[in-house]
Amino acid sequence: MAMTLEEYQLAARRTDQVPLTDGEGGQEGRERALMVPLLGLAGEAGSLLTEYKKWLREGKAYVLFRDQVAEELGDVLWYVTNLADKAGLTLDEVAHRNLAKVRGRWRIPEESGLFGPQLLDEQCPEHEQLPRHFTVEIREHRGAGRTQASVTFNGSQFGDSLTDNAY
């Protein structure tokens, strides 16, 4: 049975034993409501590591690995959902923000169909785009008691020679 993130979040919300309430318990109650899922998330991450350790140690003989990982990931998902709820976020929003971050970090190509434009100038005409590949070379020249540096961009002089002001 397929389930959306929104459906999961609504169902998980009904199982929260330490809900975040506005008036009840004051600051201590709010801290407890947040600390329980934070500690739970840390504990489940440890459980995932334990499963991985067992798989490393036992290899293919550890036939429960997939099932155990599925169970632990389900627990991680519940705690993530609980924290998102208490922060006023939807899982959909969290997922979209995360994919945007990953897209920017790994430059997943637009043609993958997963994301929109990757480069800020990608929608500009080609003659207005920054070059996609180039070579910059900086060379130091010493003589006449001074040090200068020249910069070339794709083999052509770029700007004026730079002098070393360190003296």
Accessible surface in RSA format (square Angstrom, percent):
REM  Atomic radii and reference values for relative SASA: ProtOr
REM  Chains: A
REM  Algorithm: Lee & Richards
REM  Probe-radius: 1.40
REM  Slices: 20
REM RES _ NUM      All-atoms   Total-Side   Main-Chain    Non-polar    All polar
REM                ABS   REL    ABS   REL    ABS   REL    ABS   REL    ABS   REL
RES MET A   1   214.33 111.0 127.39  84.3  86.94 207.0 103.21  87.7 111.12 147.2
RES ALA A   2   102.85  94.6  69.09 106.6  33.76  76.8  78.88 111.1  23.97  63.5
RES MET A   3    93.15  48.2  59.91  39.7  33.24  79.1  55.72  47.4  37.44  49.6
RES THR A   4    78.60  55.9  71.30  72.3   7.30  17.4  75.92 102.0   2.68   4.0
RES LEU A   5    72.98  40.6  67.68  48.4   5.30  13.3  68.08  47.8   4.90  13.2
RES GLU A   6   119.07  68.4 114.18  86.4   4.89  11.7  36.21  70.0  82.86  67.6
RES GLU A   7    90.08  51.7  84.97  64.3   5.11  12.2  35.86  69.4  54.22  44.3
RES TYR A   8    48.76  22.8  48.76  27.7   0.00   0.0  42.51  31.9   6.25   7.7
RES GLN A   9     6.01   3.4   6.01   4.4   0.00   0.0   2.84   6.0   3.17   2.4
RES LEU A  10    80.98  45.1  79.37  56.8   1.61   4.1  79.37  55.7   1.61   4.3
RES ALA A  11    36.45  33.5  32.41  50.0   4.03   9.2  32.79  46.2   3.66   9.7
RES ALA A  12     8.20   7.5   2.57   4.0   5.64  12.8   7.36  10.4   0.84   2.2
RES ARG A  13   115.73  48.6 104.53  53.3  11.20  26.7  56.52  77.2  59.21  35.9
RES ARG A  14   186.71  78.4 151.01  77.0  35.70  85.0  76.82 105.0 109.89  66.6
RES THR A  15    74.08  52.7  65.26  66.2   8.82  21.0  67.82  91.1   6.26   9.5
RES ASP A  16    27.92  19.6  13.25  13.2  14.67  34.7   3.33   7.8  24.59  24.5
RES GLN A  17   153.23  85.7 125.21  91.5  28.02  66.7  57.53 122.5  95.69  72.6
RES VAL A  18    22.89  15.1  20.67  18.7   2.22   5.3  22.66  19.7   0.23   0.6
RES PRO A  19    74.97  54.6  65.84  60.0   9.13  33.2  66.45  54.9   8.52  53.0
RES LEU A  20    67.97  37.9  40.98  29.3  26.99  67.8  41.07  28.8  26.91  72.4
RES THR A  21    51.56  36.7  44.64  45.3   6.92  16.5  43.00  57.8   8.56  12.9
RES ASP A  22   138.84  97.3 119.76 119.2  19.08  45.1  38.17  89.8 100.66 100.4
RES GLY A  23    65.56  80.9   0.00   N/A  65.56  80.9  40.61 111.4  24.96  55.9
RES GLU A  24   139.90  80.3 124.34  94.1  15.57  37.1  48.77  94.3  91.13  74.4
RES GLY A  25    53.12  65.5   0.00   N/A  53.12  65.5  34.35  94.3  18.78  42.0
RES GLY A  26    30.31  37.4   0.00   N/A  30.31  37.4  27.38  75.2   2.93   6.6
RES GLN A  27   107.45  60.1 101.46  74.2   5.98  14.2  51.33 109.3  56.12  42.6
RES GLU A  28   140.37  80.6 134.87 102.0   5.50  13.1  47.58  92.0  92.79  75.8
RES GLY A  29    23.45  28.9   0.00   N/A  23.45  28.9  18.79  51.6   4.66  10.4
RES ARG A  30    83.74  35.2  83.02  42.3   0.72   1.7  34.97  47.8  48.77  29.6
RES GLU A  31    96.24  55.3  91.84  69.5   4.40  10.5  36.29  70.2  59.95  48.9
RES ARG A  32   144.34  60.6 139.02  70.9   5.32  12.7  48.58  66.4  95.76  58.0
RES ALA A  33     0.07   0.1   0.07   0.1   0.00   0.0   0.07   0.1   0.00   0.0
RES LEU A  34    69.45  38.7  69.45  49.7   0.00   0.0  69.45  48.8   0.00   0.0
RES MET A  35    95.65  49.5  95.40  63.1   0.25   0.6  87.29  74.2   8.36  11.1
RES VAL A  36    61.02  40.2  56.99  51.6   4.03   9.7  59.01  51.3   2.01   5.5
RES PRO A  37     1.29   0.9   1.29   1.2   0.00   0.0   1.29   1.1   0.00   0.0
RES LEU A  38    86.61  48.2  80.49  57.6   6.12  15.4  80.83  56.8   5.78  15.6
RES LEU A  39   115.31  64.2 108.11  77.3   7.21  18.1 108.53  76.2   6.78  18.2
RES GLY A  40    15.09  18.6   0.00   N/A  15.09  18.6  13.86  38.0   1.23   2.8
RES LEU A  41    47.87  26.7  47.75  34.2   0.12   0.3  47.75  33.5   0.12   0.3
RES ALA A  42    66.60  61.2  48.70  75.2  17.90  40.7  57.11  80.4   9.49  25.1
RES GLY A  43    43.45  53.6   0.00   N/A  43.45  53.6  38.08 104.5   5.38  12.0
RES GLU A  44    29.84  17.1  29.84  22.6   0.00   0.0   0.00   0.0  29.84  24.4
RES ALA A  45    47.52  43.7  45.69  70.5   1.83   4.2  46.82  65.9   0.70   1.9
RES GLY A  46    32.75  40.4   0.00   N/A  32.75  40.4  29.75  81.6   3.01   6.7
RES SER A  47    38.19  32.3  32.42  43.3   5.77  13.3   9.44  20.1  28.74  40.3
RES LEU A  48    43.32  24.1  39.57  28.3   3.75   9.4  39.86  28.0   3.46   9.3
RES LEU A  49   123.98  69.0 119.88  85.8   4.11  10.3 120.65  84.7   3.33   9.0
RES THR A  50    57.17  40.7  53.95  54.7   3.21   7.7  30.51  41.0  26.65  40.3
RES GLU A  51     8.46   4.9   8.46   6.4   0.00   0.0   0.00   0.0   8.46   6.9
RES TYR A  52   104.60  48.8 104.58  59.5   0.02   0.1  70.18  52.7  34.43  42.4
RES LYS A  53    99.34  48.5  97.73  60.0   1.61   3.8  71.81  64.6  27.52  29.3
RES LYS A  54    59.45  29.0  59.45  36.5   0.00   0.0  20.02  18.0  39.43  42.0
RES TRP A  55   101.09  40.6 100.05  48.4   1.03   2.4  83.36  44.4  17.73  28.8
RES LEU A  56   110.94  61.8  82.32  58.9  28.62  71.9  85.01  59.7  25.93  69.8
RES ARG A  57   149.45  62.8 112.45  57.3  37.01  88.1  73.51 100.5  75.94  46.0
RES GLU A  58    69.90  40.1  51.34  38.8  18.57  44.2  27.42  53.0  42.48  34.7
RES GLY A  59    28.17  34.7   0.00   N/A  28.17  34.7  27.35  75.1   0.82   1.8
RES LYS A  60   199.41  97.3 176.88 108.5  22.53  53.6 126.10 113.5  73.32  78.1
RES ALA A  61    80.92  74.4  49.63  76.6  31.29  71.2  60.96  85.9  19.96  52.9
RES TYR A  62    26.41  12.3  20.33  11.6   6.08  15.8  18.81  14.1   7.60   9.4
RES VAL A  63   124.54  82.0  96.01  86.9  28.53  68.8 102.84  89.4  21.70  58.9
RES LEU A  64    95.47  53.2  95.47  68.3   0.00   0.0  95.47  67.0   0.00   0.0
RES PHE A  65    55.72  27.9  55.72  34.5   0.00   0.0  55.72  33.8   0.00   0.0
RES ARG A  66   195.28  82.0 190.31  97.0   4.97  11.8  71.54  97.8 123.73  75.0
RES ASP A  67    89.34  62.6  82.02  81.6   7.32  17.3  22.31  52.5  67.03  66.9
RES GLN A  68    50.03  28.0  50.03  36.6   0.00   0.0   1.49   3.2  48.54  36.8
RES VAL A  69    31.36  20.6  31.36  28.4   0.00   0.0  31.36  27.2   0.00   0.0
RES ALA A  70    62.89  57.8  47.66  73.6  15.23  34.6  53.81  75.8   9.08  24.1
RES GLU A  71   103.89  59.6  92.05  69.6  11.83  28.2  35.93  69.5  67.95  55.5
RES GLU A  72    20.38  11.7  20.38  15.4   0.00   0.0   0.00   0.0  20.38  16.6
RES LEU A  73    90.47  50.4  86.59  61.9   3.89   9.8  86.92  61.0   3.55   9.6
RES GLY A  74    33.84  41.7   0.00   N/A  33.84  41.7  29.93  82.1   3.92   8.8
RES ASP A  75    52.10  36.5  51.09  50.9   1.01   2.4   5.87  13.8  46.24  46.1
RES VAL A  76    29.66  19.5  29.66  26.9   0.00   0.0  29.66  25.8   0.00   0.0
RES LEU A  77    68.78  38.3  66.60  47.6   2.18   5.5  68.58  48.2   0.20   0.5
RES TRP A  78    58.21  23.4  58.14  28.1   0.07   0.2  55.70  29.7   2.50   4.1
RES TYR A  79    46.70  21.8  46.70  26.6   0.00   0.0   6.73   5.1  39.97  49.3
RES VAL A  80    49.07  32.3  47.20  42.7   1.88   4.5  48.13  41.8   0.94   2.6
RES THR A  81     0.98   0.7   0.98   1.0   0.00   0.0   0.98   1.3   0.00   0.0
RES ASN A  82     7.08   4.9   4.42   4.3   2.66   6.4   3.21   7.7   3.86   3.7
RES LEU A  83    32.87  18.3  30.60  21.9   2.27   5.7  30.89  21.7   1.99   5.3
RES ALA A  84     6.33   5.8   1.99   3.1   4.33   9.9   5.56   7.8   0.76   2.0
RES ASP A  85    32.73  22.9  15.36  15.3  17.38  41.1   9.84  23.2  22.89  22.8
RES LYS A  86    24.52  12.0   6.15   3.8  18.36  43.7   8.29   7.5  16.22  17.3
RES ALA A  87    69.15  63.6  33.92  52.3  35.23  80.1  45.84  64.6  23.31  61.8
RES GLY A  88    68.76  84.8   0.00   N/A  68.76  84.8  37.85 103.9  30.90  69.2
RES LEU A  89    51.46  28.7  47.57  34.0   3.89   9.8  48.33  33.9   3.13   8.4
RES THR A  90    74.18  52.8  74.16  75.2   0.02   0.0  68.89  92.5   5.29   8.0
RES LEU A  91     8.46   4.7   6.97   5.0   1.49   3.7   6.97   4.9   1.49   4.0
RES ASP A  92    72.90  51.1  72.07  71.7   0.83   2.0  17.38  40.9  55.52  55.4
RES GLU A  93    59.88  34.4  54.45  41.2   5.43  12.9  29.01  56.1  30.86  25.2
RES VAL A  94    48.54  31.9  46.43  42.0   2.11   5.1  47.74  41.5   0.80   2.2
RES ALA A  95    36.15  33.2  28.80  44.4   7.36  16.7  35.88  50.5   0.27   0.7
RES HIS A  96   115.61  63.2 109.95  76.4   5.66  14.5  78.67  81.1  36.94  43.0
RES ARG A  97   151.12  63.4 141.31  72.0   9.81  23.3  56.77  77.6  94.35  57.2
RES ASN A  98    68.00  46.9  63.30  61.2   4.71  11.3  17.92  43.1  50.08  48.4
RES LEU A  99    86.18  48.0  86.18  61.7   0.00   0.0  86.18  60.5   0.00   0.0
RES ALA A 100    43.84  40.3  36.47  56.3   7.37  16.8  37.75  53.2   6.09  16.1
RES LYS A 101   115.59  56.4 101.58  62.3  14.01  33.3  67.19  60.5  48.39  51.5
RES VAL A 102    36.53  24.0  36.53  33.1   0.00   0.0  36.53  31.7   0.00   0.0
RES ARG A 103    70.40  29.6  70.40  35.9   0.00   0.0   0.19   0.3  70.21  42.6
RES GLY A 104    37.75  46.5   0.00   N/A  37.75  46.5  27.27  74.8  10.47  23.5
RES ARG A 105   134.78  56.6 104.27  53.2  30.52  72.7  42.13  57.6  92.65  56.2
RES TRP A 106   163.94  65.8 142.64  69.0  21.29  50.0 134.04  71.5  29.89  48.5
RES ARG A 107   131.27  55.1 118.04  60.2  13.23  31.5  43.32  59.2  87.95  53.3
RES ILE A 108    41.31  23.5  40.16  29.9   1.15   2.8  41.31  29.7   0.00   0.0
RES PRO A 109    68.70  50.1  62.23  56.7   6.46  23.5  68.70  56.7   0.00   0.0
RES GLU A 110    67.61  38.8  61.57  46.6   6.04  14.4  18.44  35.7  49.17  40.1
RES GLU A 111   153.07  87.9 115.71  87.5  37.35  88.9  73.32 141.8  79.75  65.1
RES SER A 112    53.37  45.1  17.77  23.7  35.61  82.0  30.18  64.3  23.20  32.5
RES GLY A 113    68.85  84.9   0.00   N/A  68.85  84.9  35.93  98.6  32.92  73.7
RES LEU A 114   123.07  68.5  96.30  68.9  26.77  67.3  99.12  69.6  23.95  64.5
RES PHE A 115    31.19  15.6  13.60   8.4  17.59  45.8  23.32  14.1   7.88  22.5
RES GLY A 116    30.72  37.9   0.00   N/A  30.72  37.9  23.46  64.4   7.26  16.3
RES PRO A 117    65.53  47.8  53.46  48.7  12.06  43.9  53.47  44.1  12.06  74.9
RES GLN A 118    21.43  12.0   8.53   6.2  12.91  30.7   9.62  20.5  11.81   9.0
RES LEU A 119    57.06  31.8  50.58  36.2   6.48  16.3  53.16  37.3   3.90  10.5
RES LEU A 120   192.57 107.2 157.95 113.0  34.62  87.0 161.97 113.7  30.60  82.4
RES ASP A 121    23.75  16.6  22.10  22.0   1.65   3.9  19.89  46.8   3.85   3.8
RES GLU A 122    54.44  31.3  41.31  31.3  13.12  31.2  16.26  31.5  38.18  31.2
RES GLN A 123   130.20  72.8  98.56  72.0  31.64  75.3  55.78 118.7  74.42  56.4
RES CYS A 124    49.15  37.2  39.98  44.6   9.18  21.6   3.21   8.1  45.95  49.5
RES PRO A 125    69.73  50.8  56.62  51.6  13.11  47.7  69.18  57.1   0.55   3.4
RES GLU A 126   150.43  86.4 135.20 102.3  15.23  36.3  48.76  94.3 101.67  83.0
RES HIS A 127   156.79  85.7 116.38  80.9  40.40 103.4  96.65  99.6  60.14  70.0
RES GLU A 128   108.62  62.4  78.29  59.2  30.33  72.2  31.52  61.0  77.10  63.0
RES GLN A 129    46.28  25.9  28.44  20.8  17.84  42.5   2.80   6.0  43.48  33.0
RES LEU A 130   135.12  75.2 132.30  94.7   2.81   7.1 133.13  93.5   1.98   5.3
RES PRO A 131    63.00  45.9  44.70  40.8  18.29  66.5  56.27  46.5   6.73  41.8
RES ARG A 132   102.56  43.1  73.16  37.3  29.41  70.0  59.84  81.8  42.72  25.9
RES HIS A 133   164.05  89.7 143.94 100.0  20.11  51.4 101.75 104.9  62.30  72.5
RES PHE A 134   111.06  55.6  77.42  48.0  33.64  87.5  82.34  49.9  28.72  82.2
RES THR A 135    88.99  63.3  84.39  85.6   4.60  11.0  55.81  75.0  33.18  50.2
RES VAL A 136    75.76  49.9  46.42  42.0  29.34  70.7  46.42  40.3  29.34  79.6
RES GLU A 137    67.98  39.0  64.40  48.7   3.58   8.5  28.55  55.2  39.43  32.2
RES ILE A 138   120.96  68.8  91.56  68.2  29.40  70.9  91.56  65.9  29.40  79.8
RES ARG A 139   141.05  59.2 137.77  70.2   3.28   7.8  38.23  52.2 102.82  62.3
RES GLU A 140   105.54  60.6  75.62  57.2  29.91  71.2  25.47  49.3  80.06  65.4
RES HIS A 141    89.43  48.9  83.03  57.7   6.40  16.4  62.98  64.9  26.44  30.8
RES ARG A 142   184.30  77.4 147.81  75.4  36.48  86.9  58.20  79.5 126.10  76.4
RES GLY A 143    46.45  57.3   0.00   N/A  46.45  57.3  36.07  99.0  10.38  23.2
RES ALA A 144   107.56  98.9  57.07  88.1  50.50 114.9  77.97 109.8  29.59  78.4
RES GLY A 145    86.45 106.6   0.00   N/A  86.45 106.6  46.00 126.2  40.44  90.6
RES ARG A 146   117.44  49.3 107.21  54.7  10.23  24.4  45.69  62.4  71.75  43.5
RES THR A 147    28.34  20.2  24.74  25.1   3.60   8.6   8.19  11.0  20.15  30.5
RES GLN A 148    64.82  36.2  63.69  46.5   1.13   2.7   7.72  16.4  57.11  43.3
RES ALA A 149    21.32  19.6  21.32  32.9   0.00   0.0  21.32  30.0   0.00   0.0
RES SER A 150    16.53  14.0  16.08  21.5   0.45   1.0   8.67  18.5   7.86  11.0
RES VAL A 151    20.75  13.7  20.75  18.8   0.00   0.0  20.75  18.0   0.00   0.0
RES THR A 152    35.96  25.6  35.92  36.4   0.04   0.1  31.90  42.8   4.06   6.1
RES PHE A 153    61.01  30.5  59.28  36.7   1.73   4.5  59.28  35.9   1.73   4.9
RES ASN A 154    83.99  57.9  55.16  53.3  28.84  69.4  30.20  72.7  53.80  52.0
RES GLY A 155    69.40  85.6   0.00   N/A  69.40  85.6  33.86  92.9  35.54  79.6
RES SER A 156    71.38  60.3  66.27  88.4   5.11  11.8  35.58  75.8  35.80  50.1
RES GLN A 157   103.86  58.1  73.39  53.6  30.47  72.6  51.24 109.1  52.63  39.9
RES PHE A 158   125.40  62.7 120.76  74.8   4.64  12.1 122.33  74.2   3.07   8.8
RES GLY A 159    57.17  70.5   0.00   N/A  57.17  70.5  39.48 108.3  17.68  39.6
RES ASP A 160   125.78  88.1 113.28 112.7  12.50  29.6  32.94  77.5  92.84  92.6
RES SER A 161    52.72  44.5  33.67  44.9  19.04  43.9   9.54  20.3  43.18  60.5
RES LEU A 162    99.63  55.5  96.83  69.3   2.80   7.0  99.06  69.6   0.57   1.5
RES THR A 163    60.39  42.9  37.63  38.1  22.76  54.2  18.50  24.8  41.89  63.3
RES ASP A 164    67.01  46.9  57.15  56.9   9.86  23.3  20.58  48.4  46.43  46.3
RES ASN A 165   124.53  85.9 100.60  97.2  23.93  57.6  33.83  81.4  90.70  87.7
RES ALA A 166    93.07  85.6  48.55  74.9  44.52 101.3  62.51  88.0  30.56  80.9
RES TYR A 167   212.72  99.3 147.52  83.9  65.21 169.7 130.71  98.2  82.01 101.1
END  Absolute sums over single chains surface
CHAIN  1 A    12937.2      10317.8       2619.4       7772.7       5164.5
END  Absolute sums over all chains
TOTAL         12937.2      10317.8       2619.4       7772.7       5164.5
